[in-house]
Amino acid sequence: MGIVPELSLPAGSRASSPEARAVMRANRRRDTTPELALRKLLYHRGLRYRVDASPIQKIRRKADIVFSADQVAVFVDGCFWHGCEVHHRPAVKNADFWRQKIAANQTRDRETNDALRSAGWMVIRVWEHEDPIAAADRIEQAIMRLRETRTPSGEARGRRTAREAPKPPRRTMISREGNPDLAIRGPAGGSSNHGSKR
Ligand SMILES: [Zn+2]
């Protein structure tokens, strides 16, 4: 379906072997039934999202459901490929091969989580076996909580300025060192013990 970015990657850039690439592609199968059910629920709750998209350009990993403005990335993980403890049954044939593949997927999942989180994103992972309604609840609640703190409206405005608070002190420090600022402040500052600012 459409472009498969992994195919256009230079050999060995991410996946070191054709098998690993095949696993990753299979791994990234989109529009699975649980995922569609979840998306439908989220849509009906008024949430809008991108599907099968990279949350961040520099991180070449796609999430299944991406809320760009809220910086929330949702992954719907298949029980087999991601090694769900409830449903993953170890393969009988080529057991070692598959164990390694699943382990590699899990490592990759953790790396993706770390990369996104350190870029300020929230990562939500949903098992394909999870009840879509419960999953939708979880996602919706997380987004609403984020919006309370992040959205630049009403109360949040105050918080926003509070978050930028580190800047003014820095400026003050610079101006204290800089002569021009001292000169400007000088006259007023002389008697400022009365607290003209208060
Ligand atoms: Zn499962």
Residues whose N, C-alpha, C, O or C-beta is under 5 A from the ligand:
A	BS01	ZN	C79 C84 V86 H87 W127 H129
